[in-house]
Amino acid sequence: MNVLIACEESQRVCMAFREKGFNAFSCDILECSGGHPEWHVQGDALKLMRAYDFETMTGGRHVIHGWDLIIAHPPCTYLTCTGNRWFNIEKYGDKARERYKKRDKAAEFFMRFAQADCPHIAIENPIGYMSTFYRKPDQIVQPFWFGDAERKATCLWLKDLPKLEATKTVEPIVCRYRNGRTDPAWHMNTISLPAEERARARSKTFPGIAKAMAEQWGNYLLGD
């Protein structure tokens, strides 16, 4: 079965499906950092979503009958609720107006995956704008449900896929401040990185969730 992992340069989900025997490919405008360029298409995921004849970064040519499953990770910079304060036009003026335009484009990009001609679809994003612009997610998962001691609420919009079931619940590691506020460890560990590197690090799917996707959704596709 053919699986497209859209907007993924880390290849964590792609590799998890490959380990299960699926014909999986990652796609992103960035080069892959997962170490398997032979499974990575560097380019526009929307074009690859409709292309059944393509080349990977190593020049390998692949011809498929279509995608059986699409898992998309559309950019969330302008969609997540953590950036809502920057939409204040009264305070930020033209910068806020420009941010609204970028949010509209980001939402349109998200919706292209939601409306894709594919029997099984999963779209991942943080809690934010798409829950009202599109619809509420089918599920919100946490990395610490799947063995990674981190707290990061992740929304999943699903088409003909089951909700993920927790595999190994652990206690999340958090940083606590004197005022009582807490931050996830992954957030603090990446806060000092340059903006582009920080965004890339924070977009990576946690290994436990990637493994659960491959095992649970993979078994569902195979009818197990």
C-alpha positions as MATLAB code, in Angstrom:
seq = 'MNVLIACEESQRVCMAFREKGFNAFSCDILECSGGHPEWHVQGDALKLMRAYDFETMTGGRHVIHGWDLIIAHPPCTYLTCTGNRWFNIEKYGDKARERYKKRDKAAEFFMRFAQADCPHIAIENPIGYMSTFYRKPDQIVQPFWFGDAERKATCLWLKDLPKLEATKTVEPIVCRYRNGRTDPAWHMNTISLPAEERARARSKTFPGIAKAMAEQWGNYLLGD';
ca = [
       0.000    0.000    0.000;
       1.167    3.510   -0.841;
       1.448    6.054    1.955;
       2.248    9.751    1.531;
       3.554   11.638    4.558;
       3.115   15.243    3.476;
       5.091   18.155    4.926;
       7.504   15.885    6.778;
      11.262   16.380    6.541;
      12.112   14.397    9.689;
      10.785   11.166    8.104;
       9.774    9.784   11.490;
       6.302    8.742   10.343;
       7.599    7.641    6.952;
      10.226    5.387    8.535;
       7.672    3.918   10.953;
       5.459    2.879    8.020;
       8.468    1.569    6.090;
       9.324   -0.637    9.068;
       5.823   -2.092    8.783;
       6.358   -2.903    5.108;
       4.387   -0.043    3.537;
       5.495    1.776    0.388;
       5.773    5.096    2.227;
       7.262    8.385    1.022;
       7.851   11.670    2.811;
       7.534   15.000    1.035;
       8.557   18.515    1.994;
       9.988   21.644    0.400;
      13.033   20.986    2.612;
      15.589   18.226    2.237;
      14.968   15.315    4.570;
      16.855   14.979    7.850;
      15.788   11.400    8.502;
      18.641    9.854    6.563;
      16.588    8.260    3.775;
      16.595   10.556    0.727;
      15.586    7.532   -1.363;
      12.155    7.801    0.295;
      11.893   11.588    0.190;
      10.427   13.846   -2.478;
      11.625   17.414   -2.111;
       8.922   19.637   -3.497;
       5.258   20.633   -3.328;
       3.221   18.048   -1.426;
       0.017   19.187   -3.150;
       1.501   18.296   -6.530;
       2.802   14.950   -5.284;
      -0.635   14.214   -3.858;
      -1.949   14.130   -7.448;
       1.159   12.695   -9.134;
       1.533    8.959   -9.500;
       4.850    9.123  -11.349;
       7.609   10.858   -9.375;
      11.269   10.896   -8.392;
      12.842   10.928   -4.951;
      15.893   12.956   -3.919;
      18.243   10.190   -5.059;
      16.724   10.159   -8.542;
      14.772    6.961   -8.068;
      11.645    6.895  -10.222;
       8.417    5.495   -8.816;
       5.113    4.746  -10.541;
       2.123    3.995   -8.300;
      -1.617    3.460   -8.796;
      -2.535    6.150   -6.256;
      -2.233    6.945   -2.558;
      -4.010    4.644   -0.130;
      -3.269    6.842    2.872;
      -2.215   10.478    3.239;
      -0.904   11.776    6.557;
      -0.370   15.532    6.368;
       1.446   17.895    8.714;
       0.609   21.321    7.225;
       2.583   24.270    8.673;
       0.948   25.622   11.805;
       2.757   28.954   12.345;
      -0.333   31.003   11.456;
      -2.925   28.455   12.609;
      -1.942   27.642   16.184;
      -3.712   29.442   19.021;
      -0.361   30.267   20.650;
       0.078   33.055   18.096;
      -3.341   34.640   18.551;
      -1.963   37.750   20.248;
      -0.229   38.750   17.008;
      -3.577   39.187   15.226;
      -4.378   42.335   17.210;
      -4.737   44.972   14.448;
      -5.205   47.806   16.919;
      -1.819   47.001   18.460;
       0.197   45.679   15.514;
      -1.466   47.380   12.533;
      -0.234   46.241    9.099;
       1.782   43.399   10.603;
      -1.422   41.933   11.997;
      -3.252   42.464    8.696;
      -0.467   40.626    6.887;
      -0.691   37.825    9.424;
      -4.410   37.451    8.671;
      -3.557   37.013    4.975;
      -0.966   34.375    5.802;
      -3.451   32.576    8.025;
      -5.953   32.468    5.154;
      -3.302   30.898    2.896;
      -2.328   28.409    5.599;
      -5.960   27.404    6.095;
      -6.445   26.977    2.352;
      -3.359   24.749    2.224;
      -4.725   22.663    5.118;
      -8.075   22.259    3.379;
      -6.468   20.928    0.206;
      -5.467   17.858    2.202;
      -8.870   17.588    3.870;
     -10.513   17.543    0.426;
      -7.989   15.214   -1.214;
      -9.186   12.310   -3.348;
      -7.869    9.588   -1.055;
      -9.762    6.886    0.910;
      -7.847    7.395    4.160;
      -6.587   10.763    5.435;
      -5.099   12.091    8.662;
      -4.194   15.740    9.179;
      -2.135   16.819   12.185;
      -1.991   20.308   13.696;
      -1.906   21.944   17.130;
      -5.014   23.332   18.794;
      -5.961   26.448   16.889;
      -7.827   28.129   14.067;
      -8.835   25.037   12.076;
     -11.047   23.773   14.895;
     -13.453   26.639   14.132;
     -12.676   27.399   10.478;
     -13.025   23.739    9.434;
     -14.366   21.552   12.218;
     -13.315   20.192   15.571;
     -10.667   17.461   15.358;
     -11.670   13.834   15.724;
      -9.060   13.393   18.425;
      -6.451   15.250   20.485;
      -3.461   13.141   21.513;
      -0.446   13.692   23.748;
       3.095   12.277   23.316;
       3.088   10.980   26.898;
       0.280    8.580   25.928;
       2.769    6.795   23.679;
       5.928    6.563   25.784;
       7.471    9.994   25.159;
       7.579   12.020   28.389;
       6.417   15.226   26.734;
       3.268   17.340   26.781;
       2.108   18.651   23.406;
      -1.581   18.586   22.524;
      -1.861   17.412   18.927;
      -5.122   17.493   16.968;
      -5.958   14.814   14.429;
      -8.609   15.207   11.726;
      -9.398   11.753   10.352;
     -11.085   10.288    7.295;
     -11.916    6.568    7.570;
      -9.247    5.944   10.204;
      -9.691    4.879   13.836;
      -8.684    7.084   16.734;
      -5.255    6.262   18.099;
      -5.222    4.268   21.326;
      -2.638    5.021   24.016;
       0.193    2.468   24.066;
       2.337    3.470   27.055;
       1.284    6.309   29.344;
       4.158    8.006   31.163;
       4.524   11.109   33.323;
       5.341   14.173   31.184;
       8.409   16.236   32.018;
       7.617   19.926   32.527;
       9.547   23.003   33.596;
       7.934   24.835   36.512;
       8.323   28.542   37.237;
       7.978   30.402   40.524;
       4.705   31.980   39.377;
       3.220   28.506   38.914;
       3.376   28.498   35.114;
       4.689   25.395   33.405;
       6.302   24.735   30.038;
       6.845   21.400   28.284;
      10.477   20.249   28.260;
      10.594   20.177   24.437;
       9.549   23.826   24.339;
      12.309   24.921   26.700;
      14.927   22.732   25.030;
      14.355   24.422   21.666;
      13.692   28.016   22.699;
      17.318   29.138   22.210;
      17.618   27.749   18.681;
      17.579   30.071   15.632;
      14.031   30.639   14.372;
      14.217   28.328   11.338;
      15.958   25.545   13.232;
      13.549   25.942   16.149;
      10.519   25.625   13.871;
      11.949   22.489   12.301;
      12.727   20.901   15.664;
       9.281   21.667   17.054;
       7.480   20.264   14.020;
       8.920   16.754   14.386;
       6.454   14.007   15.250;
       7.336   12.248   18.488;
       8.562    8.662   17.909;
       5.824    7.035   19.989;
       3.048    8.721   18.026;
       4.733    7.847   14.712;
       4.969    4.207   15.771;
       1.326    4.144   16.888;
       0.208    5.601   13.555;
       2.095    2.958   11.610;
       0.955    0.066   13.775;
      -2.673    1.003   14.397;
      -3.554    2.684   11.120;
      -1.384    0.228    9.208;
      -3.249   -2.713   10.725;
      -6.568   -0.997    9.954;
      -5.638   -0.603    6.295;
      -4.584   -4.231    6.125;
      -7.797   -5.363    7.797;
      -6.055   -6.864   10.817;
];
